[in-house]
Each structure stands twice: as C-alpha cells, then as structure tokens.
Amino acid sequence: MQITVVGMGYVGTVAAACLADSGNDVVVIDINPTKIAQLNAGQSPVMEFGLAELIAQNVERGRLRATDDLEHSFLVSGSGELIEPTFEEGYAADMRRELVKQDLREADADA
C-alpha cells in the first residue's frame, strides 16, 4: 500500500516508520527542510527509542522517504501538552494554509 503522512512530529514520524516497517511504501510530507533531509538520510528527526533504526532500515529498503510536496491522504497533527493531550488547531491551520498555497502554485503553473 502507498501511504502519505503529513507532519514529521512525534506522531507522524513514528506512524510513518511503523507503517513502512509493516511493508508499506510511505512518503512523509513536512515543511521543514531540515527534517526532510534528516529522514531522507536515514536519520530520525525526533528522539524515540528504536525509531532511528526503523527509519534507517526502511529508508535503505526504499519504503520511506520525505518531501515537501503536498499530496495528501493522511493528516497527522500535534498532540499538545504531555500532561493534558489536546488537539493543536495551529498545526492543522498551518497545514491547511500550505495545502492551499500548493494548490494555488499548481493552478498558476497549469494556466
């Protein structure tokens, strides 16, 4: 299966690595070029026990990569504070703005 994960925070990065390790082809989308470069180099952009190995293995196998191209099918947002997890509207709003910008750029290119 081909899966796109939007957002390379703790939730998105862990989900992407696990989905890739389960045999799926996973593309992770983020707006942070440093995180994109780290993941594509087989390094974890976040600290989580065992994650670096999963990312390295699956990037090497060609199952996991990152980009800033906003094709979307699975949206992951920040999980808020550790004490009281809440949905962070700011992350979702930022992603919506980026999706709209991408759509506008594509429309201009097609015109």
QUIBEL-V934628 format. One record per backbone hydrogen bond with DSSP energy under -1.0 kcal/mol. NH is the residue of the N-H (numbers start at 1). CO is the residue of the C=O. If there is no record, write none. Layout:
BEGIN
<<NH CO> <NH CO>>
END
This chain:
BEGIN
<<3 25> <5 27> <6 74> <7 29> <13 9> <14 10> <15 11> <16 12> <17 13> <18 14> <19 15> <20 16> <21 17> <22 18> <23 20> <24 19> <25 1> <26 63> <27 3> <28 65> <29 5> <30 67> <36 32> <37 33> <38 34> <39 35> <40 36> <41 37> <42 39> <43 38> <51 48> <54 50> <55 51> <56 52> <57 53> <58 54> <59 55> <60 56> <61 57> <62 59> <63 58> <64 58> <65 26> <67 28> <71 69> <76 6> <92 88> <93 89> <94 90> <95 91> <96 92> <97 93> <98 94> <99 95> <100 96> <101 97> <102 98> <103 99> <104 100> <105 101> <106 102> <107 103> <108 104> <109 105> <110 106> <111 107>>
END
